[in-house]
Amino acid sequence: MYYGGAQKRPDAEYARPVINPDGKVIGHVGEGNRKDMRNAVEAAHAASPGYGVVQM
């Protein structure tokens, strides 16, 4: 998982396989749980004030 500007280890203990179109497993992705979602939302909320002042 990636949030708050850094790679994070999921709190959940489960992983899901990533399968390519040929049916071959090419990796695994950690499944997030309620705590992971809360942490990601809190990180996004903390970062949001800065988005309004970015000049393009």
mmCIF file of the N, C-alpha and C atoms, coordinates in Angstrom:
data_MODEL
# 
_entry.id   MODEL 
# 
loop_
_atom_site.group_PDB 
_atom_site.id 
_atom_site.type_symbol 
_atom_site.label_atom_id 
_atom_site.label_alt_id 
_atom_site.label_comp_id 
_atom_site.label_asym_id 
_atom_site.label_entity_id 
_atom_site.label_seq_id 
_atom_site.pdbx_PDB_ins_code 
_atom_site.Cartn_x 
_atom_site.Cartn_y 
_atom_site.Cartn_z 
_atom_site.occupancy 
_atom_site.B_iso_or_equiv 
_atom_site.pdbx_formal_charge 
_atom_site.auth_seq_id 
_atom_site.auth_comp_id 
_atom_site.auth_asym_id 
_atom_site.auth_atom_id 
_atom_site.pdbx_PDB_model_num 
ATOM 1   N N  . MET A 1 1  ? 0.835   -1.153  0.000   1.00 0.00 ? 1  MET A N  1 
ATOM 2   C CA . MET A 1 1  ? 0.000   0.000   0.000   1.00 0.00 ? 1  MET A CA 1 
ATOM 3   C C  . MET A 1 1  ? 0.894   1.235   0.000   1.00 0.00 ? 1  MET A C  1 
ATOM 4   N N  . TYR A 1 2  ? 0.405   2.280   -0.634  1.00 0.00 ? 2  TYR A N  1 
ATOM 5   C CA . TYR A 1 2  ? 1.145   3.534   -0.690  1.00 0.00 ? 2  TYR A CA 1 
ATOM 6   C C  . TYR A 1 2  ? 0.201   4.668   -0.327  1.00 0.00 ? 2  TYR A C  1 
ATOM 7   N N  . TYR A 1 3  ? 0.489   5.348   0.761   1.00 0.00 ? 3  TYR A N  1 
ATOM 8   C CA . TYR A 1 3  ? -0.260  6.538   1.146   1.00 0.00 ? 3  TYR A CA 1 
ATOM 9   C C  . TYR A 1 3  ? 0.601   7.358   2.086   1.00 0.00 ? 3  TYR A C  1 
ATOM 10  N N  . GLY A 1 4  ? 0.274   8.620   2.212   1.00 0.00 ? 4  GLY A N  1 
ATOM 11  C CA . GLY A 1 4  ? 1.058   9.495   3.076   1.00 0.00 ? 4  GLY A CA 1 
ATOM 12  C C  . GLY A 1 4  ? 2.476   9.703   2.575   1.00 0.00 ? 4  GLY A C  1 
ATOM 13  N N  . GLY A 1 5  ? 2.700   9.488   1.284   1.00 0.00 ? 5  GLY A N  1 
ATOM 14  C CA . GLY A 1 5  ? 4.018   9.694   0.702   1.00 0.00 ? 5  GLY A CA 1 
ATOM 15  C C  . GLY A 1 5  ? 5.009   8.571   0.933   1.00 0.00 ? 5  GLY A C  1 
ATOM 16  N N  . ALA A 1 6  ? 4.521   7.407   1.368   1.00 0.00 ? 6  ALA A N  1 
ATOM 17  C CA . ALA A 1 6  ? 5.439   6.298   1.641   1.00 0.00 ? 6  ALA A CA 1 
ATOM 18  C C  . ALA A 1 6  ? 4.757   4.945   1.431   1.00 0.00 ? 6  ALA A C  1 
ATOM 19  N N  . GLN A 1 7  ? 5.577   3.958   1.153   1.00 0.00 ? 7  GLN A N  1 
ATOM 20  C CA . GLN A 1 7  ? 5.090   2.579   1.048   1.00 0.00 ? 7  GLN A CA 1 
ATOM 21  C C  . GLN A 1 7  ? 4.767   2.078   2.449   1.00 0.00 ? 7  GLN A C  1 
ATOM 22  N N  . LYS A 1 8  ? 3.605   1.468   2.625   1.00 0.00 ? 8  LYS A N  1 
ATOM 23  C CA . LYS A 1 8  ? 3.178   0.974   3.937   1.00 0.00 ? 8  LYS A CA 1 
ATOM 24  C C  . LYS A 1 8  ? 2.858   -0.512  3.851   1.00 0.00 ? 8  LYS A C  1 
ATOM 25  N N  . ARG A 1 9  ? 3.157   -1.223  4.910   1.00 0.00 ? 9  ARG A N  1 
ATOM 26  C CA . ARG A 1 9  ? 2.774   -2.630  4.999   1.00 0.00 ? 9  ARG A CA 1 
ATOM 27  C C  . ARG A 1 9  ? 1.325   -2.674  5.459   1.00 0.00 ? 9  ARG A C  1 
ATOM 28  N N  . PRO A 1 10 ? 0.457   -3.420  4.754   1.00 0.00 ? 10 PRO A N  1 
ATOM 29  C CA . PRO A 1 10 ? -0.946  -3.472  5.161   1.00 0.00 ? 10 PRO A CA 1 
ATOM 30  C C  . PRO A 1 10 ? -1.120  -4.098  6.541   1.00 0.00 ? 10 PRO A C  1 
ATOM 31  N N  . ASP A 1 11 ? -2.106  -3.622  7.270   1.00 0.00 ? 11 ASP A N  1 
ATOM 32  C CA . ASP A 1 11 ? -2.415  -4.176  8.583   1.00 0.00 ? 11 ASP A CA 1 
ATOM 33  C C  . ASP A 1 11 ? -3.089  -5.540  8.434   1.00 0.00 ? 11 ASP A C  1 
ATOM 34  N N  . ALA A 1 12 ? -3.814  -5.727  7.342   1.00 0.00 ? 12 ALA A N  1 
ATOM 35  C CA . ALA A 1 12 ? -4.502  -6.999  7.095   1.00 0.00 ? 12 ALA A CA 1 
ATOM 36  C C  . ALA A 1 12 ? -3.483  -8.103  6.821   1.00 0.00 ? 12 ALA A C  1 
ATOM 37  N N  . GLU A 1 13 ? -3.866  -9.324  7.105   1.00 0.00 ? 13 GLU A N  1 
ATOM 38  C CA . GLU A 1 13 ? -2.956  -10.463 6.942   1.00 0.00 ? 13 GLU A CA 1 
ATOM 39  C C  . GLU A 1 13 ? -3.116  -11.178 5.605   1.00 0.00 ? 13 GLU A C  1 
ATOM 40  N N  . TYR A 1 14 ? -4.004  -10.714 4.746   1.00 0.00 ? 14 TYR A N  1 
ATOM 41  C CA . TYR A 1 14 ? -4.323  -11.444 3.524   1.00 0.00 ? 14 TYR A CA 1 
ATOM 42  C C  . TYR A 1 14 ? -3.753  -10.761 2.292   1.00 0.00 ? 14 TYR A C  1 
ATOM 43  N N  . ALA A 1 15 ? -3.423  -11.570 1.289   1.00 0.00 ? 15 ALA A N  1 
ATOM 44  C CA . ALA A 1 15 ? -2.940  -11.063 0.013   1.00 0.00 ? 15 ALA A CA 1 
ATOM 45  C C  . ALA A 1 15 ? -3.760  -11.688 -1.107  1.00 0.00 ? 15 ALA A C  1 
ATOM 46  N N  . ARG A 1 16 ? -3.858  -10.958 -2.191  1.00 0.00 ? 16 ARG A N  1 
ATOM 47  C CA . ARG A 1 16 ? -4.625  -11.401 -3.353  1.00 0.00 ? 16 ARG A CA 1 
ATOM 48  C C  . ARG A 1 16 ? -3.663  -11.541 -4.533  1.00 0.00 ? 16 ARG A C  1 
ATOM 49  N N  . PRO A 1 17 ? -3.770  -12.616 -5.315  1.00 0.00 ? 17 PRO A N  1 
ATOM 50  C CA . PRO A 1 17 ? -2.873  -12.772 -6.461  1.00 0.00 ? 17 PRO A CA 1 
ATOM 51  C C  . PRO A 1 17 ? -3.206  -11.785 -7.578  1.00 0.00 ? 17 PRO A C  1 
ATOM 52  N N  . VAL A 1 18 ? -2.168  -11.349 -8.287  1.00 0.00 ? 18 VAL A N  1 
ATOM 53  C CA . VAL A 1 18 ? -2.328  -10.533 -9.487  1.00 0.00 ? 18 VAL A CA 1 
ATOM 54  C C  . VAL A 1 18 ? -2.090  -11.468 -10.660 1.00 0.00 ? 18 VAL A C  1 
ATOM 55  N N  . ILE A 1 19 ? -3.087  -11.609 -11.522 1.00 0.00 ? 19 ILE A N  1 
ATOM 56  C CA . ILE A 1 19 ? -3.040  -12.583 -12.614 1.00 0.00 ? 19 ILE A CA 1 
ATOM 57  C C  . ILE A 1 19 ? -3.057  -11.839 -13.943 1.00 0.00 ? 19 ILE A C  1 
ATOM 58  N N  . ASN A 1 20 ? -2.090  -12.170 -14.824 1.00 0.00 ? 20 ASN A N  1 
ATOM 59  C CA . ASN A 1 20 ? -2.047  -11.522 -16.129 1.00 0.00 ? 20 ASN A CA 1 
ATOM 60  C C  . ASN A 1 20 ? -3.069  -12.174 -17.071 1.00 0.00 ? 20 ASN A C  1 
ATOM 61  N N  . PRO A 1 21 ? -3.277  -11.623 -18.265 1.00 0.00 ? 21 PRO A N  1 
ATOM 62  C CA . PRO A 1 21 ? -4.283  -12.177 -19.181 1.00 0.00 ? 21 PRO A CA 1 
ATOM 63  C C  . PRO A 1 21 ? -4.044  -13.638 -19.579 1.00 0.00 ? 21 PRO A C  1 
ATOM 64  N N  . ASP A 1 22 ? -2.809  -14.114 -19.469 1.00 0.00 ? 22 ASP A N  1 
ATOM 65  C CA . ASP A 1 22 ? -2.514  -15.514 -19.793 1.00 0.00 ? 22 ASP A CA 1 
ATOM 66  C C  . ASP A 1 22 ? -2.884  -16.461 -18.658 1.00 0.00 ? 22 ASP A C  1 
ATOM 67  N N  . GLY A 1 23 ? -3.304  -15.918 -17.513 1.00 0.00 ? 23 GLY A N  1 
ATOM 68  C CA . GLY A 1 23 ? -3.663  -16.741 -16.369 1.00 0.00 ? 23 GLY A CA 1 
ATOM 69  C C  . GLY A 1 23 ? -2.513  -17.015 -15.419 1.00 0.00 ? 23 GLY A C  1 
ATOM 70  N N  . LYS A 1 24 ? -1.358  -16.404 -15.681 1.00 0.00 ? 24 LYS A N  1 
ATOM 71  C CA . LYS A 1 24 ? -0.185  -16.620 -14.837 1.00 0.00 ? 24 LYS A CA 1 
ATOM 72  C C  . LYS A 1 24 ? -0.174  -15.621 -13.676 1.00 0.00 ? 24 LYS A C  1 
ATOM 73  N N  . VAL A 1 25 ? 0.122   -16.111 -12.470 1.00 0.00 ? 25 VAL A N  1 
ATOM 74  C CA . VAL A 1 25 ? 0.248   -15.237 -11.307 1.00 0.00 ? 25 VAL A CA 1 
ATOM 75  C C  . VAL A 1 25 ? 1.567   -14.478 -11.425 1.00 0.00 ? 25 VAL A C  1 
ATOM 76  N N  . ILE A 1 26 ? 1.483   -13.148 -11.429 1.00 0.00 ? 26 ILE A N  1 
ATOM 77  C CA . ILE A 1 26 ? 2.688   -12.334 -11.593 1.00 0.00 ? 26 ILE A CA 1 
ATOM 78  C C  . ILE A 1 26 ? 3.058   -11.572 -10.321 1.00 0.00 ? 26 ILE A C  1 
ATOM 79  N N  . GLY A 1 27 ? 2.270   -11.720 -9.284  1.00 0.00 ? 27 GLY A N  1 
ATOM 80  C CA . GLY A 1 27 ? 2.567   -11.057 -8.019  1.00 0.00 ? 27 GLY A CA 1 
ATOM 81  C C  . GLY A 1 27 ? 1.403   -11.179 -7.057  1.00 0.00 ? 27 GLY A C  1 
ATOM 82  N N  . HIS A 1 28 ? 1.543   -10.540 -5.931  1.00 0.00 ? 28 HIS A N  1 
ATOM 83  C CA . HIS A 1 28 ? 0.487   -10.522 -4.919  1.00 0.00 ? 28 HIS A CA 1 
ATOM 84  C C  . HIS A 1 28 ? 0.337   -9.103  -4.381  1.00 0.00 ? 28 HIS A C  1 
ATOM 85  N N  . VAL A 1 29 ? -0.888  -8.744  -4.040  1.00 0.00 ? 29 VAL A N  1 
ATOM 86  C CA . VAL A 1 29 ? -1.204  -7.428  -3.507  1.00 0.00 ? 29 VAL A CA 1 
ATOM 87  C C  . VAL A 1 29 ? -1.846  -7.614  -2.146  1.00 0.00 ? 29 VAL A C  1 
ATOM 88  N N  . GLY A 1 30 ? -1.346  -6.898  -1.158  1.00 0.00 ? 30 GLY A N  1 
ATOM 89  C CA . GLY A 1 30 ? -1.932  -6.980  0.174   1.00 0.00 ? 30 GLY A CA 1 
ATOM 90  C C  . GLY A 1 30 ? -3.327  -6.382  0.193   1.00 0.00 ? 30 GLY A C  1 
ATOM 91  N N  . GLU A 1 31 ? -4.247  -7.051  0.867   1.00 0.00 ? 31 GLU A N  1 
ATOM 92  C CA . GLU A 1 31 ? -5.605  -6.531  1.014   1.00 0.00 ? 31 GLU A CA 1 
ATOM 93  C C  . GLU A 1 31 ? -5.653  -5.627  2.235   1.00 0.00 ? 31 GLU A C  1 
ATOM 94  N N  . GLY A 1 32 ? -6.209  -4.465  2.061   1.00 0.00 ? 32 GLY A N  1 
ATOM 95  C CA . GLY A 1 32 ? -6.351  -3.544  3.178   1.00 0.00 ? 32 GLY A CA 1 
ATOM 96  C C  . GLY A 1 32 ? -7.576  -3.878  4.015   1.00 0.00 ? 32 GLY A C  1 
ATOM 97  N N  . ASN A 1 33 ? -7.547  -3.432  5.251   1.00 0.00 ? 33 ASN A N  1 
ATOM 98  C CA . ASN A 1 33 ? -8.707  -3.600  6.116   1.00 0.00 ? 33 ASN A CA 1 
ATOM 99  C C  . ASN A 1 33 ? -9.193  -2.217  6.562   1.00 0.00 ? 33 ASN A C  1 
ATOM 100 N N  . ARG A 1 34 ? -10.078 -2.193  7.526   1.00 0.00 ? 34 ARG A N  1 
ATOM 101 C CA . ARG A 1 34 ? -10.656 -0.934  7.994   1.00 0.00 ? 34 ARG A CA 1 
ATOM 102 C C  . ARG A 1 34 ? -9.586  0.030   8.514   1.00 0.00 ? 34 ARG A C  1 
ATOM 103 N N  . LYS A 1 35 ? -8.603  -0.494  9.231   1.00 0.00 ? 35 LYS A N  1 
ATOM 104 C CA . LYS A 1 35 ? -7.532  0.363   9.762   1.00 0.00 ? 35 LYS A CA 1 
ATOM 105 C C  . LYS A 1 35 ? -6.706  0.971   8.630   1.00 0.00 ? 35 LYS A C  1 
ATOM 106 N N  . ASP A 1 36 ? -6.401  0.165   7.593   1.00 0.00 ? 36 ASP A N  1 
ATOM 107 C CA . ASP A 1 36 ? -5.648  0.673   6.450   1.00 0.00 ? 36 ASP A CA 1 
ATOM 108 C C  . ASP A 1 36 ? -6.413  1.792   5.746   1.00 0.00 ? 36 ASP A C  1 
ATOM 109 N N  . MET A 1 37 ? -7.714  1.607   5.575   1.00 0.00 ? 37 MET A N  1 
ATOM 110 C CA . MET A 1 37 ? -8.544  2.629   4.929   1.00 0.00 ? 37 MET A CA 1 
ATOM 111 C C  . MET A 1 37 ? -8.557  3.915   5.759   1.00 0.00 ? 37 MET A C  1 
ATOM 112 N N  . ARG A 1 38 ? -8.717  3.783   7.057   1.00 0.00 ? 38 ARG A N  1 
ATOM 113 C CA . ARG A 1 38 ? -8.732  4.956   7.932   1.00 0.00 ? 38 ARG A CA 1 
ATOM 114 C C  . ARG A 1 38 ? -7.403  5.705   7.842   1.00 0.00 ? 38 ARG A C  1 
ATOM 115 N N  . ASN A 1 39 ? -6.292  4.971   7.862   1.00 0.00 ? 39 ASN A N  1 
ATOM 116 C CA . ASN A 1 39 ? -4.974  5.606   7.764   1.00 0.00 ? 39 ASN A CA 1 
ATOM 117 C C  . ASN A 1 39 ? -4.809  6.344   6.438   1.00 0.00 ? 39 ASN A C  1 
ATOM 118 N N  . ALA A 1 40 ? -5.275  5.749   5.342   1.00 0.00 ? 40 ALA A N  1 
ATOM 119 C CA . ALA A 1 40 ? -5.164  6.383   4.028   1.00 0.00 ? 40 ALA A CA 1 
ATOM 120 C C  . ALA A 1 40 ? -6.033  7.639   3.948   1.00 0.00 ? 40 ALA A C  1 
ATOM 121 N N  . VAL A 1 41 ? -7.247  7.572   4.467   1.00 0.00 ? 41 VAL A N  1 
ATOM 122 C CA . VAL A 1 41 ? -8.136  8.739   4.449   1.00 0.00 ? 41 VAL A CA 1 
ATOM 123 C C  . VAL A 1 41 ? -7.568  9.857   5.315   1.00 0.00 ? 41 VAL A C  1 
ATOM 124 N N  . GLU A 1 42 ? -7.034  9.524   6.472   1.00 0.00 ? 42 GLU A N  1 
ATOM 125 C CA . GLU A 1 42 ? -6.429  10.540  7.338   1.00 0.00 ? 42 GLU A CA 1 
ATOM 126 C C  . GLU A 1 42 ? -5.225  11.194  6.666   1.00 0.00 ? 42 GLU A C  1 
ATOM 127 N N  . ALA A 1 43 ? -4.416  10.408  5.949   1.00 0.00 ? 43 ALA A N  1 
ATOM 128 C CA . ALA A 1 43 ? -3.257  10.963  5.239   1.00 0.00 ? 43 ALA A CA 1 
ATOM 129 C C  . ALA A 1 43 ? -3.715  11.895  4.119   1.00 0.00 ? 43 ALA A C  1 
ATOM 130 N N  . ALA A 1 44 ? -4.761  11.507  3.386   1.00 0.00 ? 44 ALA A N  1 
ATOM 131 C CA . ALA A 1 44 ? -5.286  12.357  2.313   1.00 0.00 ? 44 ALA A CA 1 
ATOM 132 C C  . ALA A 1 44 ? -5.870  13.646  2.887   1.00 0.00 ? 44 ALA A C  1 
ATOM 133 N N  . HIS A 1 45 ? -6.581  13.532  3.983   1.00 0.00 ? 45 HIS A N  1 
ATOM 134 C CA . HIS A 1 45 ? -7.168  14.714  4.618   1.00 0.00 ? 45 HIS A CA 1 
ATOM 135 C C  . HIS A 1 45 ? -6.075  15.672  5.094   1.00 0.00 ? 45 HIS A C  1 
ATOM 136 N N  . ALA A 1 46 ? -5.010  15.135  5.664   1.00 0.00 ? 46 ALA A N  1 
ATOM 137 C CA . ALA A 1 46 ? -3.907  15.970  6.141   1.00 0.00 ? 46 ALA A CA 1 
ATOM 138 C C  . ALA A 1 46 ? -3.195  16.675  4.986   1.00 0.00 ? 46 ALA A C  1 
ATOM 139 N N  . ALA A 1 47 ? -3.153  16.042  3.812   1.00 0.00 ? 47 ALA A N  1 
ATOM 140 C CA . ALA A 1 47 ? -2.462  16.617  2.656   1.00 0.00 ? 47 ALA A CA 1 
ATOM 141 C C  . ALA A 1 47 ? -3.335  17.596  1.881   1.00 0.00 ? 47 ALA A C  1 
ATOM 142 N N  . SER A 1 48 ? -4.640  17.537  2.042   1.00 0.00 ? 48 SER A N  1 
ATOM 143 C CA . SER A 1 48 ? -5.548  18.309  1.193   1.00 0.00 ? 48 SER A CA 1 
ATOM 144 C C  . SER A 1 48 ? -5.412  19.826  1.292   1.00 0.00 ? 48 SER A C  1 
ATOM 145 N N  . PRO A 1 49 ? -5.092  20.452  2.433   1.00 0.00 ? 49 PRO A N  1 
ATOM 146 C CA . PRO A 1 49 ? -4.983  21.918  2.439   1.00 0.00 ? 49 PRO A CA 1 
ATOM 147 C C  . PRO A 1 49 ? -3.926  22.451  1.464   1.00 0.00 ? 49 PRO A C  1 
ATOM 148 N N  . GLY A 1 50 ? -2.866  21.717  1.239   1.00 0.00 ? 50 GLY A N  1 
ATOM 149 C CA . GLY A 1 50 ? -1.814  22.165  0.337   1.00 0.00 ? 50 GLY A CA 1 
ATOM 150 C C  . GLY A 1 50 ? -2.201  22.164  -1.125  1.00 0.00 ? 50 GLY A C  1 
ATOM 151 N N  . TYR A 1 51 ? -3.187  21.385  -1.516  1.00 0.00 ? 51 TYR A N  1 
ATOM 152 C CA . TYR A 1 51 ? -3.582  21.318  -2.921  1.00 0.00 ? 51 TYR A CA 1 
ATOM 153 C C  . TYR A 1 51 ? -4.223  22.607  -3.400  1.00 0.00 ? 51 TYR A C  1 
ATOM 154 N N  . GLY A 1 52 ? -4.860  23.348  -2.522  1.00 0.00 ? 52 GLY A N  1 
ATOM 155 C CA . GLY A 1 52 ? -5.521  24.583  -2.928  1.00 0.00 ? 52 GLY A CA 1 
ATOM 156 C C  . GLY A 1 52 ? -4.569  25.724  -3.218  1.00 0.00 ? 52 GLY A C  1 
ATOM 157 N N  . VAL A 1 53 ? -3.324  25.623  -2.792  1.00 0.00 ? 53 VAL A N  1 
ATOM 158 C CA . VAL A 1 53 ? -2.373  26.717  -2.974  1.00 0.00 ? 53 VAL A CA 1 
ATOM 159 C C  . VAL A 1 53 ? -1.313  26.420  -4.031  1.00 0.00 ? 53 VAL A C  1 
ATOM 160 N N  . VAL A 1 54 ? -1.399  25.286  -4.691  1.00 0.00 ? 54 VAL A N  1 
ATOM 161 C CA . VAL A 1 54 ? -0.418  24.928  -5.720  1.00 0.00 ? 54 VAL A CA 1 
ATOM 162 C C  . VAL A 1 54 ? -0.668  25.761  -6.975  1.00 0.00 ? 54 VAL A C  1 
ATOM 163 N N  . GLN A 1 55 ? 0.364   26.439  -7.470  1.00 0.00 ? 55 GLN A N  1 
ATOM 164 C CA . GLN A 1 55 ? 0.276   27.236  -8.693  1.00 0.00 ? 55 GLN A CA 1 
ATOM 165 C C  . GLN A 1 55 ? 0.702   26.399  -9.885  1.00 0.00 ? 55 GLN A C  1 
ATOM 166 N N  . MET A 1 56 ? -0.020  26.489  -10.954 1.00 0.00 ? 56 MET A N  1 
ATOM 167 C CA . MET A 1 56 ? 0.327   25.745  -12.174 1.00 0.00 ? 56 MET A CA 1 
ATOM 168 C C  . MET A 1 56 ? 0.984   26.664  -13.168 1.00 0.00 ? 56 MET A C  1 
# 
